[in-house]
Amino acid sequence: MPTVDAEVGTSLLFPVNAAADDAGLIVEKTSNAGIVLKACRPGIVRVSVPGTSRAVFVRIARHEFVGLAQYRHLECEEEGGDE
């Protein structure tokens, strides 16, 4: 499956009927062009289009993360932290 790298605060455009499997991506807005999902917390989220085989993994890093790449997409232990 393809992978998209993003960081907290990034907005991503997907087809209108796409759905994220986790709350790491939230709906920011919808339009005829598609659905805009905003990355709101670090982690790895699968986004798929129901009824098709189309899906991608979105790896969300903390905002302006500095450190080893292997830790970039770790989910935060504390609630609401993207620091």
Backbone torsions as a table, in degrees:
resi	resn	phi	psi	omega
1	MET	NA	141.1	177.0
2	PRO	-64.1	156.5	-179.1
3	THR	-127.4	139.2	177.0
4	VAL	-116.6	129.6	175.9
5	ASP	-99.3	133.0	-179.9
6	ALA	-144.8	175.8	173.5
7	GLU	-132.0	162.1	-179.6
8	VAL	-53.8	130.9	-178.7
9	GLY	102.1	-13.3	-179.3
10	THR	-76.7	139.5	174.7
11	SER	-104.4	138.7	-177.3
12	LEU	-128.5	137.9	179.6
13	LEU	-98.2	128.1	178.6
14	PHE	-128.6	167.4	174.6
15	PRO	-57.7	153.1	-173.6
16	VAL	-51.4	-40.3	-174.9
17	ASN	-94.9	14.5	178.9
18	ALA	-68.4	149.7	-179.5
19	ALA	-137.6	135.4	177.2
20	ALA	-89.1	142.1	-179.0
21	ASP	-85.0	0.6	-174.8
22	ASP	-149.3	159.4	-179.1
23	ALA	-78.4	5.7	176.8
24	GLY	-68.0	-20.7	175.0
25	LEU	-120.7	127.5	179.2
26	ILE	-119.5	153.8	179.9
27	VAL	-71.3	121.8	177.5
28	GLU	-93.6	-44.4	175.6
29	LYS	-166.4	161.5	175.8
30	THR	-126.1	151.6	177.5
31	SER	-154.7	-179.5	176.8
32	ASN	-63.6	-27.9	-179.1
33	ALA	-73.4	-26.9	-178.7
34	GLY	154.2	-165.4	179.1
35	ILE	-111.5	134.0	179.1
36	VAL	-100.9	119.2	177.7
37	LEU	-106.7	136.6	-179.4
38	LYS	-108.7	132.2	177.1
39	ALA	-74.1	121.3	-175.1
40	CYS	-117.3	-10.8	175.0
41	ARG	-158.5	152.9	-177.9
42	PRO	-65.1	151.3	177.3
43	GLY	147.1	-171.4	178.1
44	ILE	-119.9	124.4	-175.5
45	VAL	-124.3	134.1	175.7
46	ARG	-91.7	131.0	175.9
47	VAL	-118.0	126.4	-178.3
48	SER	-130.8	163.4	175.7
49	VAL	-110.4	110.0	-177.7
50	PRO	-54.9	140.4	179.3
51	GLY	84.1	-0.2	178.5
52	THR	-132.2	175.1	176.3
53	SER	-96.2	8.1	-177.8
54	ARG	-78.2	125.8	177.8
55	ALA	-160.9	154.0	175.4
56	VAL	-140.7	157.1	170.6
57	PHE	-100.6	132.6	176.1
58	VAL	-109.0	117.3	178.0
59	ARG	-96.7	115.9	-175.2
60	ILE	-105.0	120.1	177.8
61	ALA	-95.9	159.1	173.3
62	ARG	-61.1	152.0	-179.9
63	HIS	-59.6	127.0	179.7
64	GLU	52.1	42.2	-179.2
65	PHE	-60.3	134.6	174.2
66	VAL	-126.7	124.7	-179.9
67	GLY	153.4	-168.8	-179.3
68	LEU	-67.1	136.7	-177.2
69	ALA	-58.2	-31.5	-178.0
70	GLN	-65.6	-18.2	-179.7
71	TYR	-102.5	-0.8	-172.8
72	ARG	-59.1	-36.5	-173.6
73	HIS	-106.7	13.4	179.1
74	LEU	-66.1	137.7	177.5
75	GLU	-70.7	149.7	179.4
76	CYS	-74.2	141.7	178.0
77	GLU	-71.6	-44.0	-178.5
78	GLU	-86.5	149.6	-178.4
79	GLU	-67.7	132.6	173.8
80	GLY	77.7	2.9	-177.9
81	GLY	-91.9	128.9	172.8
82	ASP	-122.6	17.5	-176.4
83	GLU	-79.8	NA	NA
